[in-house]
Amino acid sequence: AGTFHTWRGTPSAAKDVLTYEDVPGFCSSATLADIKEAGYSLTPGRYVGAAEVEDDGESLDAKIERLTGELLAAFDESARLEKVVREQLGRVRG
């Protein structure tokens, strides 16, 4: 809400001495000329863009391998928990 009020220049933002600035991946103030140049498309990504991602040093292949392993482990845990819940429901029902 603070970003909106700062962008609009509301009295509460002025009172708190807040100034608006675009934040890649979060907010951008587009002019009518910007919107016209984009063919009047109001797709937020055209204006907001994406936040810079810090390089963590992990290669894409290694990251995919690691995340795939984590996802498969989560699937296994989900299946285990589903079994437990079904057993407990069976006991409750009778």
N, C-alpha and C positions, 0 to 999 in steps of 0.2 A: 504494500500500500504506500510505503514511503516513496518508492520510485515514481509511482503515478502522481502523487501529490507534488513531488519535486518537479516532474516534467510539466505538470499543469501550472506550476507556480502558485499554488494555493497559499492562503495566509498561514496555515500551519507549517508549511515548508519554509516560507519566508521567515517565520518566527524562529525556527530552528536553524536558520542560516544554511539550508541545504541547497546544493547546486546539482543540476542534472548533468549526467554524462552517459553516453552510449556505453554499454558493456557487451562485448561480443558474446553471443550465445544466450544473452538474457534480454537485452532491450536495445532499441534503436529508435531514434526520432527521425522519421522520413518526411521529407518535404513533398508537396504536391508534385513538384517537378520530378522527384525521385520515383514517385508512384506512376506518373505518366510515362517516364522512361522505361519502366518495367511493364508497360502495356496495361496499366491499372490493375495488375495482379496484387492482391493483398496477402499473398502467402508470406507468413512471418520470416521464414528462412531467407528470403530474398534480401531482407533488410537487416535482420539481426545477425545472420551468419552463424558461425560456430566458435565456441570458446577454444582457445589454443590448448592443445593437449601436450602435457609435459612428457618427453621421451623417458620411459622408465628403463631403457636399455635392454629390454627383453625383445627378442626377435618375434615377428608375427607368427612364424611357425611354432615357436616355443609357447607363445601365449595361447594359440589355438589349442595346442596339445594339453596345456595345463588347464585351461578353462573347460575343455571337453571332459577331462578327468574329473574335475569338480562337479560338472553337470551330471555325469554318470553316477557319481557317488551320491548326489542329491536324489537322483531317481531311485537308487537302491534304498536310501533312507526313507523316501516317500512310500515305497512298496512295503517296507518293514512296518512303518507306522500305520499304513492302511490295514495291514493284517491284524495288528494289535487292536485297532479301533473296531474292526469287524468282529473280533473275538469278544471284546467287551460288550458290544451291542448284542451279540448272541446270548451272553450271560444275562443281560438286562431283560431281554425279550423272553427268556425262559427256558 
